[in-house]
Amino acid sequence: PPQVSFTLELEFSCSVLLDRAEVALRATSDSTEVTPQDNVVELAVPIRYEANVFLSSATNLPRYELPPPGTFTASSGPEFTTTLRV
């Protein structure tokens, strides 16, 4: 029997997170089918989201040297702002 293959690409919005995608496919023809039920398939595929993690740090210093181990205190050094965005 003849076969047809194809690729289906779906893009999903990250504002509404889904756990699966459901696809129903139906093949039709002009001829009389002996087993029409084998011309239908329903698929449920889990959706996996790829996380993009961005880590950035900001300071007004071009260079900063860390003090030797054991000499660091809570008030040592300048303030650094670190941002993590997913």
C-alpha positions as CSV (number, residue, x, y, z in Angstrom):
1,P,0.0,0.0,0.0
2,P,1.2,3.6,-0.7
3,Q,2.6,5.5,2.3
4,V,2.9,9.2,2.9
5,S,5.3,10.8,5.4
6,F,5.4,14.4,6.6
7,T,6.7,16.5,9.4
8,L,4.5,18.6,11.6
9,E,6.1,21.5,13.4
10,L,4.1,23.3,16.1
11,E,5.0,26.4,18.0
12,F,3.5,27.1,21.4
13,S,3.0,30.3,23.4
14,C,5.0,30.5,26.6
15,S,2.3,32.6,28.2
16,V,0.0,29.5,28.3
17,L,1.9,26.4,29.3
18,L,0.4,23.1,28.1
19,D,1.4,19.6,29.1
20,R,0.5,17.9,25.8
21,A,-0.4,18.5,22.1
22,E,-3.3,16.5,20.6
23,V,-3.3,15.9,16.9
24,A,-6.0,14.0,14.9
25,L,-5.2,13.0,11.3
26,R,-7.7,11.5,8.8
27,A,-7.0,10.2,5.3
28,T,-9.8,10.2,2.8
29,S,-10.1,8.9,-0.8
30,D,-12.7,8.7,-3.5
31,S,-12.6,4.9,-3.5
32,T,-14.6,2.6,-1.2
33,E,-12.5,1.7,1.8
34,V,-12.7,-1.9,3.1
35,T,-11.4,-0.7,6.6
36,P,-12.0,3.0,6.9
37,Q,-11.1,3.0,10.6
38,D,-7.4,2.5,9.8
39,N,-7.4,5.9,8.0
40,V,-7.7,7.8,11.3
41,V,-5.1,8.3,14.0
42,E,-5.3,10.4,17.1
43,L,-2.0,11.3,18.9
44,A,-1.3,13.0,22.2
45,V,2.3,14.0,22.5
46,P,3.9,15.5,25.7
47,I,5.2,19.0,25.3
48,R,8.7,19.7,26.6
49,Y,9.7,23.3,27.0
50,E,13.3,24.3,26.6
51,A,14.4,26.7,29.3
52,N,16.5,29.7,28.4
53,V,18.5,30.9,31.4
54,F,20.2,34.3,31.3
55,L,22.6,35.2,34.0
56,S,24.0,38.7,34.2
57,S,25.9,40.7,36.7
58,A,26.4,44.5,36.9
59,T,28.9,46.6,38.8
60,N,30.6,50.0,38.3
61,L,34.1,48.5,38.9
62,P,36.3,47.4,36.1
63,R,38.2,45.0,38.4
64,Y,37.7,43.6,41.9
65,E,40.1,41.3,43.8
66,L,38.7,38.9,46.4
67,P,40.3,39.0,49.8
68,P,42.3,35.9,51.0
69,P,40.2,33.0,52.5
70,G,39.2,33.6,56.1
71,T,39.4,37.4,55.9
72,F,36.0,37.9,54.2
73,T,33.3,39.7,56.2
74,A,29.7,40.5,55.4
75,S,30.6,44.2,54.8
76,S,33.6,43.5,52.6
77,G,33.7,44.8,49.1
78,P,31.4,46.6,46.7
79,E,27.9,45.6,45.9
80,F,27.2,43.5,42.8
81,T,23.8,43.1,41.2
82,T,23.2,39.6,39.7
83,T,20.1,38.9,37.7
84,L,18.8,35.5,36.7
85,R,16.1,35.4,34.1
86,V,14.3,32.2,32.9
